[in-house]
Amino acid sequence: MDLFVFLVLCISCWLLFAFWKQSSEKRHLPPGPTPLPVLGNIFQLDIKDVSKSLINLSKIYGPVFTVYFGMRATVVLHGYEAVKEALVNFAEEFSARGNFPVAERINNGNGIITSNGKKWKDIRRFSLMTLRNFGMGKRSIEDRVQEEAHCLVEELRKTNASPCDPTFILGCAPCNVICSIIFQNRFDYNDRHFLNLMEKLNENFSLLSSPWLQICNAFPVLLDYFPGSHNKVFKNVDFIKNYIFEKIKEHQTSLDISNPRDFIDCFLIKMEQEKHNQSLEFTLENLTLTAADLFGAGTETTSTTLRYALLLLLKYPEVLAKAQQEIEQVVGRHRSPCMQDKSSMPYMDALVHEVQRFIDLVPLNLPHAVTRDIKFRNYIIPKGTTVITSLTSVLHDDKEFPKAKVFDPAHFLDENGKFKKSDHFLAFSAGKRSCAGESLARMELFLFLTTILQKFNLKSVVDLNDLDITPVMNGLTSVPPFFKICFVPV
């Protein structure tokens, strides 16, 4: 009985402390729904679609408000003005990575995605410089993307216009481009090791968007003491990290300091140069995790966007017809599309932008945090507070995009049919934490999609009325539903 009383007292004290902590935090933070002790606002959020829940809360509390994921206060910024003000006008202050327990467990503060402070700045600066040196945004990388587009077309021809799931084929192309930069080699599309890697990446991309992983991020204690799909994520990541580490060891034995071949070589050389530096940003562990970040982010985001693009083109054949007509007029049937063509292809340019706008791939962006106490719109946000910037609220703003919930490339065309830029196009985020591979992703999306539409007609295996374009998951990312497609040679 004494033990029972002791446990009740401990739990009561814990709940009182949690309630006091939340109450003291709330005095300075923006308004928001009243949280429960420990549980926070979990019952006011739809874990299957947190983005939609936050949109509903913004109608009550305005563009800047606070929600609690468990005991953690999180400031939410909703709408273009608030998001831009934070990420662009206060870029340095909002440049930290916010609380992201699952990713933190994977990376342990290393890599380019979840690291912070000097480590993040040094690794990001080095990575961007190295990627540029290996051609990102230049003609040399365009040649690689064109070569991979040709390989992709040949692989699609092998389907013989039969119904196929395009997931892995579309994943192989961007994966090979990033592999050529990191490892200096590409894989055959039927390579078993390659397909195994692709399977792990694709599975994790889906799992990280599942409701269970959203709960784990709100209540990190679950990661240590409960079974669940988070363990599958960790197992898959270990597989990928081990593969990359083996590649690093191979590079160490054949490294020529005077002639770096790829990203891994450059990092190893930097490690040698920095070996007497006590801060130790450049380590084997950080190389493994940085390469894994580039590998995963450079593959899954682009391949998922391509897959969703094909689904949308099946659903809207009139858009497909217009795009193919423009490709026929500008590029023709026989030469490879190039980036120089883009300025003469406003519809195709608008189509790619509209795909990214409409699918809203990363609805809530990756979490940010403030680097110091900051006064933002008359509220005090304490240093270290996690901040969510709703990209959905920007990409689906019906004031900027009149038919925001409709897929329509005209959102990016003026009255004369010319391409029209929009400041609301934040598919790659903005500020100091914007996507490091944006220029490569833009090139891949345009060239891969244009090449596919140049060489194939797309045919659905179900009636268009039965073709669902609603994402099956809407957590970390928007995951498109499963579908099959026929690639019919033109």
C-alpha positions as CSV (number, residue, x, y, z in Angstrom):
1,M,0.0,0.0,0.0
2,D,2.9,2.4,0.8
3,L,4.4,1.8,-2.6
4,F,1.0,2.6,-4.2
5,V,0.8,5.9,-2.3
6,F,4.3,6.7,-3.2
7,L,3.6,6.1,-6.9
8,V,0.5,8.3,-6.8
9,L,2.4,11.1,-5.1
10,C,5.2,10.9,-7.7
11,I,2.7,10.9,-10.6
12,S,0.8,13.8,-9.0
13,C,4.0,15.8,-8.6
14,W,5.0,15.1,-12.1
15,L,1.6,16.3,-13.4
16,L,1.7,19.4,-11.3
17,F,5.2,20.2,-12.5
18,A,4.1,19.7,-16.2
19,F,1.1,21.9,-15.6
20,W,3.3,24.6,-14.0
21,K,5.8,24.4,-16.8
22,Q,3.2,24.8,-19.5
23,S,1.5,27.6,-17.6
24,S,4.7,29.6,-17.2
25,E,5.6,29.1,-20.9
26,K,2.2,30.2,-22.1
27,R,2.5,33.7,-20.5
28,H,5.0,34.8,-23.1
29,L,4.1,32.7,-26.1
30,P,1.4,33.4,-28.8
31,P,-2.1,32.3,-27.9
32,G,-3.4,28.9,-28.7
33,P,-5.7,26.1,-27.6
34,T,-5.4,25.2,-23.9
35,P,-3.1,22.1,-23.5
36,L,-3.6,19.2,-21.2
37,P,-0.8,18.4,-18.8
38,V,1.7,16.0,-20.4
39,L,-0.6,15.3,-23.4
40,G,-0.7,18.8,-24.7
41,N,-3.1,19.4,-27.6
42,I,-2.9,15.9,-29.0
43,F,-6.7,15.5,-28.9
44,Q,-7.2,18.7,-30.9
45,L,-4.9,17.5,-33.7
46,D,-5.7,15.0,-36.4
47,I,-2.5,12.9,-36.4
48,K,-3.4,11.6,-39.9
49,D,-3.4,15.2,-41.2
50,V,-1.7,17.6,-38.8
51,S,-1.5,20.3,-41.5
52,K,-5.3,20.4,-41.9
53,S,-5.7,20.7,-38.1
54,L,-3.3,23.6,-37.9
55,I,-5.2,25.4,-40.7
56,N,-8.4,25.0,-38.7
57,L,-6.7,26.4,-35.6
58,S,-5.3,29.4,-37.5
59,K,-8.9,30.4,-38.3
60,I,-9.4,30.8,-34.5
61,Y,-6.0,32.1,-33.3
62,G,-4.6,33.9,-36.4
63,P,-1.3,33.5,-38.3
64,V,0.9,33.1,-35.2
65,F,-0.2,30.6,-32.5
66,T,1.1,28.0,-30.1
67,V,0.2,24.3,-29.9
68,Y,1.7,21.6,-27.6
69,F,2.9,18.3,-29.0
70,G,3.0,16.5,-25.7
71,M,4.8,18.8,-23.2
72,R,6.6,20.7,-26.0
73,A,5.4,24.2,-26.9
74,T,5.6,24.7,-30.7
75,V,4.9,28.0,-32.4
76,V,3.0,27.7,-35.7
77,L,3.4,30.3,-38.4
78,H,0.5,30.3,-40.9
79,G,0.2,32.2,-44.2
80,Y,2.7,33.8,-46.6
81,E,3.4,37.0,-44.7
82,A,4.2,35.3,-41.4
83,V,6.3,32.5,-43.0
84,K,8.2,34.9,-45.2
85,E,8.8,37.3,-42.3
86,A,10.4,34.5,-40.2
87,L,12.4,32.6,-42.8
88,V,13.6,35.6,-44.9
89,N,13.4,38.8,-42.8
90,F,14.6,36.9,-39.6
91,A,16.6,34.3,-41.5
92,E,19.4,33.9,-38.9
93,E,17.1,33.9,-35.9
94,F,14.9,31.2,-37.3
95,S,17.8,29.1,-38.7
96,A,18.1,26.4,-36.1
97,R,16.6,22.9,-36.5
98,G,13.6,22.4,-34.3
99,N,12.7,19.4,-32.2
100,F,12.5,16.3,-34.4
101,P,13.0,13.3,-32.0
102,V,12.9,10.5,-34.7
103,A,15.5,12.2,-36.9
104,E,17.6,13.2,-33.9
105,R,17.7,9.5,-32.8
106,I,18.9,8.6,-36.2
107,N,21.5,11.4,-36.7
108,N,22.6,12.1,-33.2
109,G,23.2,15.8,-34.1
110,N,25.2,15.0,-37.2
111,G,24.6,15.3,-40.9
112,I,23.2,18.3,-42.7
113,I,19.4,18.0,-41.9
114,T,19.2,17.9,-38.1
115,S,22.5,19.4,-37.0
116,N,22.7,22.8,-35.4
117,G,25.1,25.6,-34.6
118,K,28.7,25.7,-35.9
119,K,28.6,22.1,-37.0
120,W,25.6,22.7,-39.2
121,K,27.0,25.9,-40.7
122,D,30.4,24.2,-41.5
123,I,28.9,21.1,-43.0
124,R,26.2,22.9,-45.1
125,R,28.8,25.4,-46.4
126,F,31.2,22.5,-47.3
127,S,28.4,20.5,-48.9
128,L,27.1,23.3,-51.0
129,M,30.6,24.2,-52.2
130,T,31.4,20.6,-53.0
131,L,28.1,20.0,-54.8
132,R,28.8,23.0,-56.9
133,N,32.3,21.9,-57.7
134,F,30.9,18.6,-59.0
135,G,28.5,20.4,-61.3
136,M,25.3,21.1,-59.4
137,G,23.6,23.9,-61.3
138,K,26.1,23.7,-64.1
139,R,26.2,22.2,-67.6
140,S,28.3,19.1,-66.4
141,I,25.5,17.9,-64.1
142,E,22.9,18.6,-66.8
143,D,24.8,16.1,-69.0
144,R,24.5,13.5,-66.2
145,V,20.8,14.1,-65.8
146,Q,20.3,13.8,-69.6
147,E,22.2,10.6,-69.7
148,E,20.1,9.3,-66.8
149,A,16.9,10.4,-68.5
150,H,18.0,8.3,-71.5
151,C,18.5,5.3,-69.2
152,L,15.1,5.9,-67.6
153,V,13.4,5.9,-71.0
154,E,15.1,2.6,-72.0
155,E,13.9,1.1,-68.7
156,L,10.4,2.3,-69.3
157,R,10.4,0.8,-72.8
158,K,11.1,-2.6,-71.2
159,T,7.6,-2.5,-69.7
160,N,6.2,-3.0,-73.2
161,A,3.3,-0.7,-72.5
162,S,2.0,-3.1,-69.8
163,P,0.6,-1.9,-66.5
164,C,3.4,-1.2,-64.0
165,D,4.0,0.4,-60.7
166,P,6.4,3.3,-61.5
167,T,7.7,3.7,-57.9
168,F,11.1,2.1,-58.2
169,I,11.9,3.0,-61.8
170,L,11.3,6.6,-61.1
171,G,13.3,6.4,-57.9
172,C,16.3,4.9,-59.7
173,A,16.9,8.0,-61.9
174,P,17.4,10.7,-59.3
175,C,19.1,8.2,-57.1
176,N,21.7,7.5,-59.8
177,V,22.4,11.2,-60.3
178,I,23.1,11.8,-56.6
179,C,25.1,8.6,-56.4
180,S,27.3,9.8,-59.2
181,I,28.1,12.9,-57.1
182,I,28.6,11.0,-53.8
183,F,30.1,7.7,-54.9
184,Q,31.2,8.5,-58.5
185,N,29.2,5.6,-59.9
186,R,25.7,4.8,-61.0
187,F,23.8,1.5,-60.7
188,D,22.0,-0.7,-63.2
189,Y,18.3,-0.5,-62.7
190,N,18.1,-4.2,-62.0
191,D,21.1,-4.3,-59.5
192,R,19.8,-6.2,-56.4
193,H,21.8,-4.0,-54.0
194,F,20.5,-0.9,-55.6
195,L,16.9,-2.1,-55.5
196,N,17.4,-3.0,-51.9
197,L,18.6,0.5,-51.0
198,M,15.7,2.0,-53.0
199,E,13.2,-0.2,-51.1
200,K,14.6,0.9,-47.7
201,L,14.4,4.6,-48.7
202,N,10.9,4.3,-50.0
203,E,9.7,2.4,-47.0
204,N,11.1,5.0,-44.6
205,F,9.7,7.9,-46.6
206,S,6.2,6.4,-46.0
207,L,6.8,5.4,-42.4
208,L,8.0,8.8,-41.4
209,S,4.7,10.2,-42.6
210,S,2.6,7.6,-40.8
211,P,0.4,8.6,-37.8
212,W,2.4,6.4,-35.4
213,L,5.6,8.3,-36.2
214,Q,3.8,11.7,-35.6
215,I,2.9,10.4,-32.2
216,C,6.4,9.2,-31.5
217,N,7.7,12.7,-32.4
218,A,5.2,14.2,-29.9
219,F,6.1,11.6,-27.2
220,P,9.7,10.6,-27.7
221,V,9.6,8.2,-24.7
222,L,7.8,5.8,-27.1
223,L,10.9,5.4,-29.2
224,D,12.7,3.7,-26.3
225,Y,10.1,1.6,-24.6
226,F,7.4,0.6,-27.1
227,P,7.4,-1.6,-30.2
228,G,6.3,-0.1,-33.5
229,S,7.3,0.9,-37.0
230,H,9.9,3.4,-35.7
231,N,12.1,0.4,-35.1
232,K,11.8,-0.5,-38.8
233,V,12.8,3.0,-39.7
234,F,16.0,2.7,-37.5
235,K,16.8,-0.7,-39.0
236,N,16.5,0.6,-42.5
237,V,18.6,3.6,-41.7
238,D,21.3,1.3,-40.2
239,F,21.3,-0.7,-43.5
240,I,21.8,2.5,-45.5
241,K,24.5,3.9,-43.2
242,N,26.4,0.6,-43.2
243,Y,26.3,0.6,-47.0
244,I,27.7,4.1,-47.2
245,F,30.3,3.4,-44.6
246,E,31.6,0.5,-46.7
247,K,31.8,2.8,-49.6
248,I,33.8,5.3,-47.5
249,K,36.3,2.5,-46.5
250,E,36.8,1.7,-50.1
251,H,37.4,5.3,-50.9
252,Q,40.0,5.5,-48.0
253,T,42.1,2.8,-49.6
254,S,42.1,4.4,-53.0
255,L,42.1,8.1,-52.1
256,D,44.3,10.4,-54.2
257,I,44.4,13.8,-52.5
258,S,45.4,15.6,-55.6
259,N,42.5,14.2,-57.6
260,P,39.2,13.9,-55.6
261,R,36.6,11.9,-57.5
262,D,33.5,12.6,-55.6
263,F,31.9,14.0,-52.5
264,I,33.3,11.3,-50.2
265,D,36.9,12.0,-51.4
266,C,36.4,15.7,-50.8
267,F,35.2,15.1,-47.3
268,L,38.0,12.7,-46.5
269,I,40.5,15.3,-47.7
270,K,38.8,17.9,-45.5
271,M,39.0,15.5,-42.6
272,E,42.8,15.3,-43.0
273,Q,43.1,19.1,-43.2
274,E,41.0,19.5,-40.0
275,K,42.4,16.7,-38.0
276,H,44.1,19.1,-35.5
277,N,40.9,21.1,-35.1
278,Q,39.3,20.4,-31.7
279,S,35.8,21.1,-32.9
280,L,35.7,17.9,-34.9
281,E,32.9,18.7,-37.4
282,F,34.6,16.6,-40.0
283,T,34.5,13.1,-38.8
284,L,33.8,9.7,-40.3
285,E,30.4,9.6,-38.5
286,N,29.5,13.0,-39.8
287,L,30.6,12.0,-43.4
288,T,28.4,8.9,-43.2
289,L,25.4,10.8,-42.0
290,T,25.9,13.8,-44.3
291,A,26.2,11.4,-47.3
292,A,23.0,9.5,-46.1
293,D,21.1,12.8,-45.8
294,L,22.1,13.8,-49.4
295,F,21.4,10.3,-50.6
296,G,17.9,10.1,-49.1
297,A,16.8,13.7,-49.7
298,G,18.2,13.7,-53.2
299,T,16.3,10.6,-54.1
300,E,12.9,10.4,-52.4
301,T,11.7,13.9,-52.7
302,T,12.3,14.1,-56.5
303,S,11.1,10.5,-57.2
304,T,7.9,11.1,-55.2
305,T,7.3,14.4,-57.0
306,L,7.8,12.6,-60.4
307,R,5.4,9.8,-59.4
308,Y,2.7,12.2,-58.3
309,A,3.2,14.2,-61.5
310,L,2.4,11.1,-63.6
311,L,-0.7,10.4,-61.5
312,L,-1.9,14.0,-62.0
313,L,-1.3,13.8,-65.7
314,L,-3.3,10.6,-65.9
315,K,-6.1,12.3,-64.1
316,Y,-6.0,15.4,-66.3
317,P,-5.4,14.3,-69.9
318,E,-6.0,17.8,-71.2
319,V,-3.0,19.0,-69.3
320,L,-0.9,16.1,-70.6
321,A,-2.0,16.9,-74.2
322,K,-1.0,20.6,-73.9
323,A,2.4,19.6,-72.4
324,Q,3.1,17.1,-75.2
325,Q,2.1,19.5,-77.9
326,E,4.6,22.1,-76.5
327,I,7.3,19.5,-76.3
328,E,6.6,18.5,-79.9
329,Q,6.9,22.1,-81.1
330,V,10.0,23.1,-79.2
331,V,12.0,19.9,-78.8
332,G,10.6,17.5,-81.4
333,R,10.9,13.7,-81.2
334,H,14.6,13.0,-81.7
335,R,16.9,15.3,-79.7
336,S,17.1,15.3,-75.9
337,P,15.4,18.1,-74.0
338,C,17.8,20.5,-72.3
339,M,17.5,23.3,-69.7
340,Q,17.9,25.9,-72.4
341,D,14.5,24.7,-73.8
342,K,12.8,25.7,-70.6
343,S,12.6,29.4,-71.5
344,S,10.7,28.4,-74.7
345,M,8.4,26.0,-72.8
346,P,6.3,28.1,-70.5
347,Y,3.5,25.5,-70.2
348,M,5.9,22.8,-69.2
349,D,7.6,25.1,-66.8
350,A,4.3,26.0,-65.3
351,L,3.3,22.3,-65.1
352,V,6.3,21.4,-63.0
353,H,5.7,24.3,-60.7
354,E,2.0,23.4,-60.4
355,V,2.8,19.8,-59.6
356,Q,5.0,20.9,-56.7
357,R,2.5,23.5,-55.5
358,F,-0.5,21.2,-55.7
359,I,1.1,18.1,-54.0
360,D,2.5,20.2,-51.2
361,L,5.2,17.5,-50.6
362,V,6.4,18.7,-47.2
363,P,3.2,20.3,-45.7
364,L,4.7,21.6,-42.5
365,N,8.3,22.0,-43.7
366,L,11.0,20.5,-41.4
367,P,10.8,22.1,-37.9
368,H,12.8,25.2,-37.3
369,A,13.8,26.7,-34.0
370,V,14.9,30.2,-32.9
371,T,18.5,30.8,-32.1
372,R,17.8,33.5,-29.4
373,D,14.9,35.0,-27.6
374,I,13.1,37.0,-30.2
375,K,10.2,39.4,-30.3
376,F,8.1,38.4,-33.3
377,R,4.8,40.2,-33.9
378,N,4.6,41.4,-30.3
379,Y,5.2,37.9,-28.9
380,I,8.3,36.7,-27.2
381,I,9.5,33.4,-28.6
382,P,12.2,32.0,-26.2
383,K,15.5,30.6,-27.6
384,G,15.2,27.0,-28.6
385,T,11.5,27.0,-29.2
386,T,10.4,24.8,-32.1
387,V,8.7,26.7,-34.9
388,I,6.5,25.1,-37.6
389,T,6.2,27.1,-40.8
390,S,3.1,25.9,-42.7
391,L,4.0,25.6,-46.4
392,T,0.5,24.4,-47.1
393,S,-0.8,27.8,-46.1
394,V,1.5,29.4,-48.6
395,L,1.2,27.0,-51.5
396,H,-2.5,26.7,-51.2
397,D,-3.3,30.3,-50.6
398,D,-6.4,31.0,-52.6
399,K,-5.6,34.8,-52.8
400,E,-2.5,34.0,-54.8
401,F,-3.8,30.8,-56.5
402,P,-7.6,31.4,-57.2
403,K,-8.3,27.7,-57.6
404,A,-5.8,26.5,-55.0
405,K,-7.4,23.1,-54.5
406,V,-7.5,22.4,-58.2
407,F,-4.5,21.2,-60.3
408,D,-4.1,23.9,-63.0
409,P,-0.8,25.0,-64.6
410,A,-2.5,28.3,-65.4
411,H,-1.6,29.3,-61.8
412,F,1.8,30.0,-63.2
413,L,0.9,31.5,-66.5
414,D,-0.1,35.1,-67.3
415,E,-2.8,36.2,-69.7
416,N,-0.4,35.8,-72.7
417,G,0.5,32.3,-71.8
418,K,4.0,33.3,-70.5
419,F,5.5,31.7,-67.4
420,K,4.6,33.8,-64.3
421,K,6.7,33.6,-61.2
422,S,5.1,33.6,-57.7
423,D,6.7,34.6,-54.4
424,H,4.4,32.1,-52.8
425,F,6.2,29.2,-54.5
426,L,8.0,27.9,-51.4
427,A,8.1,24.2,-52.3
428,F,11.9,24.2,-51.4
429,S,11.3,26.4,-48.3
430,A,13.2,29.6,-47.9
431,G,16.0,31.2,-45.8
432,K,19.1,29.6,-44.4
433,R,17.5,26.1,-44.1
434,S,16.1,26.0,-47.6
435,C,16.7,22.8,-49.7
436,A,20.5,22.5,-50.4
437,G,19.7,20.6,-53.6
438,E,17.1,22.9,-55.0
439,S,18.9,23.7,-58.3
440,L,19.5,20.0,-59.0
441,A,15.9,19.0,-58.1
442,R,14.5,21.7,-60.4
443,M,16.7,20.4,-63.3
444,E,15.8,16.8,-62.7
445,L,12.1,17.4,-62.5
446,F,12.0,19.4,-65.7
447,L,14.3,17.1,-67.7
448,F,13.0,13.7,-66.5
449,L,9.4,14.7,-66.9
450,T,9.9,16.4,-70.3
451,T,11.8,13.4,-71.6
452,I,9.1,10.9,-70.4
453,L,6.3,12.9,-72.1
454,Q,8.4,13.3,-75.2
455,K,8.8,9.5,-75.6
456,F,5.6,8.1,-74.2
457,N,1.8,8.5,-74.0
458,L,0.5,7.8,-70.5
459,K,-2.4,5.4,-70.1
460,S,-4.4,4.7,-66.9
461,V,-5.4,1.1,-66.1
462,V,-8.6,2.3,-64.4
463,D,-11.4,4.7,-65.4
464,L,-10.3,8.3,-64.7
465,N,-13.3,8.8,-62.4
466,D,-11.9,6.0,-60.2
467,L,-8.4,7.5,-60.2
468,D,-7.8,8.9,-56.7
469,I,-5.2,11.6,-56.3
470,T,-5.6,12.1,-52.6
471,P,-2.4,11.4,-50.6
472,V,-2.6,8.2,-48.5
473,M,-0.5,9.8,-45.8
474,N,0.0,13.5,-44.9
475,G,2.5,13.6,-42.1
476,L,6.1,14.6,-42.7
477,T,5.4,14.3,-46.4
478,S,2.4,13.8,-48.7
479,V,2.6,10.3,-50.0
480,P,0.7,9.6,-53.3
481,P,-1.7,6.6,-53.5
482,F,-0.6,3.4,-55.2
483,F,-1.4,3.3,-58.9
484,K,-0.4,1.5,-62.1
485,I,0.4,3.1,-65.4
486,C,1.1,2.1,-69.0
487,F,4.0,3.8,-70.8
488,V,3.0,3.6,-74.5
489,P,5.8,4.6,-76.8
490,V,5.0,7.6,-79.1
